[in-house]
Amino acid sequence: MTSLLPGFLTMAGLIIAIGAQNAYVLRTGLVRRHVGLVVTVCALSDAVLVVAGVLGVGGLVTAHPTLLTVVRWV
């Protein structure tokens, strides 16, 4: 439970920071084109990356370098 708050704050910092993806989502929202699709794709891709990080895909790829090819295309 002691890692809940630092984890939450770290994730919030990643989401709040204006990077390329967030700038694209904002620009898409301003021109009102495909907003739902863009938000859905970005949210799902963020969720996949977070889950992959939590499940230790980095350690798995380090242990089995051939999996890097698979991870690149998933």
N, CA, C and O atoms as a Tinker XYZ file with bonds, in Angstrom:
   296  protein
     1  N      0.812000   -1.195000    0.000000    73     2
     2  CA     0.000000    0.000000    0.000000    64     1     3
     3  C      0.858000    1.263000    0.000000    63     2     4     5
     4  O      0.408000    2.324000   -0.434000    81     3
     5  N      2.072000    1.150000    0.478000    73     3     6
     6  CA     2.934000    2.333000    0.520000    64     5     7
     7  C      3.375000    2.774000   -0.869000    63     6     8     9
     8  O      3.811000    3.912000   -1.046000    81     7
     9  N      3.268000    1.904000   -1.839000    73     7    10
    10  CA     3.676000    2.279000   -3.195000    64     9    11
    11  C      2.509000    2.808000   -4.023000    63    10    12    13
    12  O      2.703000    3.215000   -5.168000    81    11
    13  N      1.316000    2.808000   -3.469000    73    11    14
    14  CA     0.148000    3.261000   -4.219000    64    13    15
    15  C      0.242000    4.743000   -4.583000    63    14    16    17
    16  O      0.059000    5.107000   -5.745000    81    15
    17  N      0.519000    5.583000   -3.617000    73    15    18
    18  CA     0.589000    7.022000   -3.887000    64    17    19
    19  C      1.734000    7.385000   -4.833000    63    18    20    21
    20  O      1.507000    8.125000   -5.790000    81    19
    21  N      2.963000    6.891000   -4.601000    73    19    22
    22  CA     4.027000    7.207000   -5.569000    64    21    23
    23  C      3.720000    6.683000   -6.977000    63    22    24    25
    24  O      4.030000    7.345000   -7.968000    81    23
    25  N      3.116000    5.505000   -7.062000    73    23    26
    26  CA     2.747000    4.965000   -8.372000    64    25    27
    27  C      1.699000    5.816000   -9.057000    63    26    28    29
    28  O      1.779000    6.076000  -10.258000    81    27
    29  N      0.715000    6.248000   -8.285000    73    27    30
    30  CA    -0.333000    7.105000   -8.833000    64    29    31
    31  C      0.242000    8.431000   -9.310000    63    30    32    33
    32  O     -0.095000    8.905000  -10.395000    81    31
    33  N      1.102000    9.023000   -8.507000    73    31    34
    34  CA     1.697000   10.307000   -8.886000    64    33    35
    35  C      2.600000   10.179000  -10.107000    63    34    36    37
    36  O      2.633000   11.070000  -10.956000    81    35
    37  N      3.328000    9.081000  -10.196000    73    35    38
    38  CA     4.177000    8.854000  -11.369000    64    37    39
    39  C      3.330000    8.721000  -12.624000    63    38    40    41
    40  O      3.641000    9.323000  -13.652000    81    39
    41  N      2.252000    7.930000  -12.546000    73    39    42
    42  CA     1.376000    7.751000  -13.704000    64    41    43
    43  C      0.705000    9.071000  -14.078000    63    42    44    45
    44  O      0.576000    9.381000  -15.262000    81    43
    45  N      0.282000    9.842000  -13.094000    73    43    46
    46  CA    -0.336000   11.141000  -13.372000    64    45    47
    47  C      0.655000   12.069000  -14.066000    63    46    48    49
    48  O      0.284000   12.812000  -14.974000    81    47
    49  N      1.910000   12.027000  -13.642000    73    47    50
    50  CA     2.936000   12.846000  -14.288000    64    49    51
    51  C      3.156000   12.458000  -15.733000    63    50    52    53
    52  O      3.406000   13.316000  -16.579000    81    51
    53  N      3.066000   11.170000  -16.022000    73    51    54
    54  CA     3.229000   10.715000  -17.401000    64    53    55
    55  C      2.050000   11.129000  -18.268000    63    54    56    57
    56  O      2.223000   11.454000  -19.443000    81    55
    57  N      0.865000   11.117000  -17.699000    73    55    58
    58  CA    -0.328000   11.463000  -18.464000    64    57    59
    59  C     -0.434000   12.977000  -18.653000    63    58    60    61
    60  O     -0.796000   13.441000  -19.734000    81    59
    61  N     -0.125000   13.737000  -17.625000    73    59    62
    62  CA    -0.305000   15.190000  -17.662000    64    61    63
    63  C      0.733000   15.883000  -18.544000    63    62    64    65
    64  O      0.432000   16.898000  -19.172000    81    63
    65  N      1.933000   15.352000  -18.595000    73    63    66
    66  CA     3.002000   15.986000  -19.378000    64    65    67
    67  C      2.589000   16.090000  -20.847000    63    66    68    69
    68  O      2.057000   15.140000  -21.421000    81    67
    69  N      2.838000   17.239000  -21.436000    73    67    70
    70  CA     2.476000   17.448000  -22.838000    64    69    71
    71  C      3.606000   16.929000  -23.716000    63    70    72    73
    72  O      4.625000   17.591000  -23.910000    81    71
    73  N      3.399000   15.751000  -24.231000    73    71    74
    74  CA     4.343000   15.149000  -25.153000    64    73    75
    75  C      3.727000   15.117000  -26.538000    63    74    76    77
    76  O      2.719000   15.777000  -26.793000    81    75
    77  N      4.325000   14.360000  -27.418000    73    75    78
    78  CA     3.841000   14.287000  -28.802000    64    77    79
    79  C      2.428000   13.710000  -28.867000    63    78    80    81
    80  O      1.583000   14.214000  -29.605000    81    79
    81  N      2.175000   12.660000  -28.100000    73    79    82
    82  CA     0.856000   12.025000  -28.139000    64    81    83
    83  C     -0.218000   12.969000  -27.594000    63    82    84    85
    84  O     -1.279000   13.115000  -28.201000    81    83
    85  N      0.048000   13.603000  -26.465000    73    83    86
    86  CA    -0.942000   14.508000  -25.884000    64    85    87
    87  C     -1.169000   15.727000  -26.769000    63    86    88    89
    88  O     -2.295000   16.214000  -26.875000    81    87
    89  N     -0.126000   16.216000  -27.397000    73    87    90
    90  CA    -0.281000   17.342000  -28.317000    64    89    91
    91  C     -1.154000   16.939000  -29.505000    63    90    92    93
    92  O     -1.977000   17.726000  -29.971000    81    91
    93  N     -0.971000   15.712000  -29.990000    73    91    94
    94  CA    -1.791000   15.221000  -31.101000    64    93    95
    95  C     -3.255000   15.106000  -30.684000    63    94    96    97
    96  O     -4.151000   15.494000  -31.434000    81    95
    97  N     -3.493000   14.572000  -29.487000    73    95    98
    98  CA    -4.870000   14.445000  -28.995000    64    97    99
    99  C     -5.503000   15.829000  -28.851000    63    98   100   101
   100  O     -6.654000   16.022000  -29.242000    81    99
   101  N     -4.774000   16.784000  -28.301000    73    99   102
   102  CA    -5.302000   18.144000  -28.166000    64   101   103
   103  C     -5.599000   18.774000  -29.522000    63   102   104   105
   104  O     -6.647000   19.393000  -29.708000    81   103
   105  N     -4.679000   18.616000  -30.466000    73   103   106
   106  CA    -4.880000   19.182000  -31.806000    64   105   107
   107  C     -6.099000   18.552000  -32.486000    63   106   108   109
   108  O     -6.889000   19.243000  -33.129000    81   107
   109  N     -6.241000   17.233000  -32.334000    73   107   110
   110  CA    -7.384000   16.539000  -32.921000    64   109   111
   111  C     -8.688000   17.023000  -32.296000    63   110   112   113
   112  O     -9.690000   17.197000  -32.990000    81   111
   113  N     -8.671000   17.239000  -30.986000    73   111   114
   114  CA    -9.859000   17.745000  -30.314000    64   113   115
   115  C    -10.224000   19.153000  -30.754000    63   114   116   117
   116  O    -11.403000   19.482000  -30.879000    81   115
   117  N     -9.223000   19.978000  -30.987000    73   115   118
   118  CA    -9.491000   21.357000  -31.407000    64   117   119
   119  C    -10.117000   21.427000  -32.790000    63   118   120   121
   120  O    -10.965000   22.283000  -33.043000    81   119
   121  N     -9.710000   20.538000  -33.689000    73   119   122
   122  CA   -10.291000   20.549000  -35.037000    64   121   123
   123  C    -11.526000   19.655000  -35.132000    63   122   124   125
   124  O    -12.193000   19.617000  -36.165000    81   123
   125  N    -11.826000   18.933000  -34.044000    73   123   126
   126  CA   -13.028000   18.098000  -33.929000    64   125   127
   127  C    -13.135000   17.051000  -35.033000    63   126   128   129
   128  O    -14.196000   16.868000  -35.630000    81   127
   129  N    -12.022000   16.366000  -35.296000    73   127   130
   130  CA   -12.041000   15.302000  -36.299000    64   129   131
   131  C    -11.600000   14.000000  -35.646000    63   130   132   133
   132  O    -10.490000   13.915000  -35.121000    81   131
   133  N    -12.449000   12.998000  -35.674000    73   131   134
   134  CA   -12.143000   11.651000  -35.179000    64   133   135
   135  C    -11.695000   11.657000  -33.715000    63   134   136   137
   136  O    -10.805000   10.895000  -33.335000    81   135
   137  N    -12.298000   12.498000  -32.910000    73   135   138
   138  CA   -11.864000   12.655000  -31.519000    64   137   139
   139  C    -12.014000   11.356000  -30.747000    63   138   140   141
   140  O    -11.085000   10.936000  -30.057000    81   139
   141  N    -13.168000   10.715000  -30.854000    73   139   142
   142  CA   -13.403000    9.471000  -30.120000    64   141   143
   143  C    -12.418000    8.384000  -30.488000    63   142   144   145
   144  O    -11.900000    7.686000  -29.616000    81   143
   145  N    -12.157000    8.238000  -31.769000    73   143   146
   146  CA   -11.218000    7.220000  -32.234000    64   145   147
   147  C     -9.806000    7.498000  -31.733000    63   146   148   149
   148  O     -9.122000    6.589000  -31.261000    81   147
   149  N     -9.374000    8.734000  -31.832000    73   147   150
   150  CA    -8.020000    9.097000  -31.395000    64   149   151
   151  C     -7.861000    8.887000  -29.895000    63   150   152   153
   152  O     -6.855000    8.336000  -29.449000    81   151
   153  N     -8.838000    9.316000  -29.120000    73   151   154
   154  CA    -8.764000    9.147000  -27.668000    64   153   155
   155  C     -8.764000    7.668000  -27.303000    63   154   156   157
   156  O     -8.011000    7.253000  -26.423000    81   155
   157  N     -9.593000    6.871000  -27.962000    73   155   158
   158  CA    -9.651000    5.436000  -27.681000    64   157   159
   159  C     -8.335000    4.753000  -28.004000    63   158   160   161
   160  O     -7.826000    3.977000  -27.195000    81   159
   161  N     -7.781000    5.026000  -29.167000    73   159   162
   162  CA    -6.516000    4.395000  -29.561000    64   161   163
   163  C     -5.391000    4.802000  -28.618000    63   162   164   165
   164  O     -4.589000    3.962000  -28.210000    81   163
   165  N     -5.326000    6.067000  -28.273000    73   163   166
   166  CA    -4.265000    6.534000  -27.371000    64   165   167
   167  C     -4.423000    5.947000  -25.976000    63   166   168   169
   168  O     -3.437000    5.542000  -25.360000    81   167
   169  N     -5.644000    5.896000  -25.477000    73   167   170
   170  CA    -5.873000    5.336000  -24.141000    64   169   171
   171  C     -5.544000    3.852000  -24.110000    63   170   172   173
   172  O     -4.925000    3.374000  -23.159000    81   171
   173  N     -5.953000    3.119000  -25.137000    73   171   174
   174  CA    -5.645000    1.686000  -25.189000    64   173   175
   175  C     -4.150000    1.434000  -25.323000    63   174   176   177
   176  O     -3.616000    0.522000  -24.692000    81   175
   177  N     -3.473000    2.231000  -26.135000    73   175   178
   178  CA    -2.030000    2.027000  -26.280000    64   177   179
   179  C     -1.302000    2.349000  -24.982000    63   178   180   181
   180  O     -0.344000    1.663000  -24.625000    81   179
   181  N     -1.742000    3.383000  -24.274000    73   179   182
   182  CA    -1.150000    3.692000  -22.967000    64   181   183
   183  C     -1.390000    2.557000  -21.982000    63   182   184   185
   184  O     -0.491000    2.174000  -21.233000    81   183
   185  N     -2.607000    2.021000  -21.987000    73   183   186
   186  CA    -2.935000    0.925000  -21.067000    64   185   187
   187  C     -2.095000   -0.310000  -21.362000    63   186   188   189
   188  O     -1.615000   -0.968000  -20.438000    81   187
   189  N     -1.913000   -0.630000  -22.639000    73   187   190
   190  CA    -1.089000   -1.789000  -23.016000    64   189   191
   191  C      0.348000   -1.596000  -22.553000    63   190   192   193
   192  O      0.962000   -2.527000  -22.031000    81   191
   193  N      0.884000   -0.406000  -22.740000    73   191   194
   194  CA     2.261000   -0.150000  -22.320000    64   193   195
   195  C      2.425000   -0.208000  -20.803000    63   194   196   197
   196  O      3.434000   -0.710000  -20.309000    81   195
   197  N      1.450000    0.298000  -20.068000    73   195   198
   198  CA     1.518000    0.242000  -18.604000    64   197   199
   199  C      1.440000   -1.197000  -18.125000    63   198   200   201
   200  O      2.216000   -1.608000  -17.262000    81   199
   201  N      0.510000   -1.963000  -18.677000    73   199   202
   202  CA     0.380000   -3.371000  -18.286000    64   201   203
   203  C      1.643000   -4.140000  -18.642000    63   202   204   205
   204  O      2.102000   -4.970000  -17.857000    81   203
   205  N      2.205000   -3.880000  -19.803000    73   203   206
   206  CA     3.448000   -4.551000  -20.193000    64   205   207
   207  C      4.574000   -4.212000  -19.229000    63   206   208   209
   208  O      5.371000   -5.079000  -18.870000    81   207
   209  N      4.640000   -2.973000  -18.816000    73   207   210
   210  CA     5.667000   -2.580000  -17.860000    64   209   211
   211  C      5.467000   -3.236000  -16.513000    63   210   212   213
   212  O      6.427000   -3.668000  -15.875000    81   211
   213  N      4.222000   -3.311000  -16.078000    73   211   214
   214  CA     3.919000   -3.922000  -14.784000    64   213   215
   215  C      4.216000   -5.413000  -14.806000    63   214   216   217
   216  O      4.698000   -5.965000  -13.817000    81   215
   217  N      3.939000   -6.054000  -15.899000    73   215   218
   218  CA     4.142000   -7.502000  -15.987000    64   217   219
   219  C      5.593000   -7.878000  -16.250000    63   218   220   221
   220  O      5.919000   -9.064000  -16.301000    81   219
   221  N      6.455000   -6.910000  -16.414000    73   219   222
   222  CA     7.874000   -7.202000  -16.543000    64   221   223
   223  C      8.311000   -7.691000  -17.909000    63   222   224   225
   224  O      9.156000   -8.580000  -18.014000    81   223
   225  N      7.741000   -7.117000  -18.952000    73   223   226
   226  CA     8.121000   -7.523000  -20.300000    64   225   227
   227  C      9.594000   -7.221000  -20.558000    63   226   228   229
   228  O     10.256000   -7.945000  -21.302000    81   227
   229  N     10.103000   -6.166000  -19.953000    73   227   230
   230  CA    11.522000   -5.834000  -20.124000    64   229   231
   231  C     12.425000   -6.947000  -19.646000    63   230   232   233
   232  O     13.390000   -7.303000  -20.323000    81   231
   233  N     12.123000   -7.496000  -18.492000    73   231   234
   234  CA    12.908000   -8.616000  -17.968000    64   233   235
   235  C     12.774000   -9.851000  -18.825000    63   234   236   237
   236  O     13.740000  -10.589000  -19.019000    81   235
   237  N     11.583000  -10.080000  -19.338000    73   235   238
   238  CA    11.350000  -11.238000  -20.201000    64   237   239
   239  C     12.134000  -11.122000  -21.503000    63   238   240   241
   240  O     12.729000  -12.097000  -21.962000    81   239
   241  N     12.135000   -9.939000  -22.095000    73   239   242
   242  CA    12.873000   -9.725000  -23.343000    64   241   243
   243  C     14.375000   -9.828000  -23.097000    63   242   244   245
   244  O     15.112000  -10.318000  -23.952000    81   243
   245  N     14.828000   -9.372000  -21.939000    73   243   246
   246  CA    16.245000   -9.489000  -21.605000    64   245   247
   247  C     16.648000  -10.949000  -21.485000    63   246   248   249
   248  O     17.732000  -11.339000  -21.919000    81   247
   249  N     15.781000  -11.747000  -20.900000    73   247   250
   250  CA    16.077000  -13.169000  -20.729000    64   249   251
   251  C     15.980000  -13.937000  -22.045000    63   250   252   253
   252  O     16.704000  -14.911000  -22.252000    81   251
   253  N     15.096000  -13.505000  -22.926000    73   251   254
   254  CA    14.881000  -14.183000  -24.212000    64   253   255
   255  C     14.912000  -13.150000  -25.339000    63   254   256   257
   256  O     13.857000  -12.651000  -25.730000    81   255
   257  N     16.085000  -12.817000  -25.870000    73   255   258
   258  CA    16.208000  -11.743000  -26.866000    64   257   259
   259  C     15.378000  -11.948000  -28.135000    63   258   260   261
   260  O     15.032000  -10.970000  -28.798000    81   259
   261  N     15.054000  -13.174000  -28.483000    73   259   262
   262  CA    14.250000  -13.393000  -29.692000    64   261   263
   263  C     12.824000  -12.871000  -29.530000    63   262   264   265
   264  O     12.139000  -12.625000  -30.522000    81   263
   265  N     12.378000  -12.702000  -28.298000    73   263   266
   266  CA    11.037000  -12.157000  -28.072000    64   265   267
   267  C     10.944000  -10.676000  -28.429000    63   266   268   269
   268  O      9.845000  -10.139000  -28.573000    81   267
   269  N     12.082000  -10.020000  -28.571000    73   267   270
   270  CA    12.075000   -8.601000  -28.916000    64   269   271
   271  C     11.374000   -8.368000  -30.249000    63   270   272   273
   272  O     10.658000   -7.381000  -30.411000    81   271
   273  N     11.575000   -9.259000  -31.189000    73   271   274
   274  CA    10.908000   -9.145000  -32.487000    64   273   275
   275  C      9.399000   -9.234000  -32.324000    63   274   276   277
   276  O      8.660000   -8.481000  -32.958000    81   275
   277  N      8.941000  -10.146000  -31.484000    73   275   278
   278  CA     7.505000  -10.304000  -31.251000    64   277   279
   279  C      6.941000   -9.065000  -30.565000    63   278   280   281
   280  O      5.881000   -8.572000  -30.951000    81   279
   281  N      7.636000   -8.562000  -29.557000    73   279   282
   282  CA     7.156000   -7.407000  -28.798000    64   281   283
   283  C      7.082000   -6.166000  -29.680000    63   282   284   285
   284  O      6.211000   -5.320000  -29.478000    81   283
   285  N      7.969000   -6.046000  -30.639000    73   283   286
   286  CA     7.951000   -4.876000  -31.529000    64   285   287
   287  C      6.683000   -4.808000  -32.358000    63   286   288   289
   288  O      6.239000   -3.712000  -32.700000    81   287
   289  N      6.085000   -5.947000  -32.694000    73   287   290
   290  CA     4.946000   -5.971000  -33.589000    64   289   291
   291  C      3.624000   -6.205000  -32.878000    63   290   292   293
   292  O      2.592000   -6.367000  -33.530000    81   291
   293  N      3.638000   -6.224000  -31.558000    73   291   294
   294  CA     2.377000   -6.445000  -30.822000    64   293   295
   295  C      1.796000   -5.136000  -30.387000    63   294   296
   296  O      0.739000   -5.109000  -29.756000    81   295
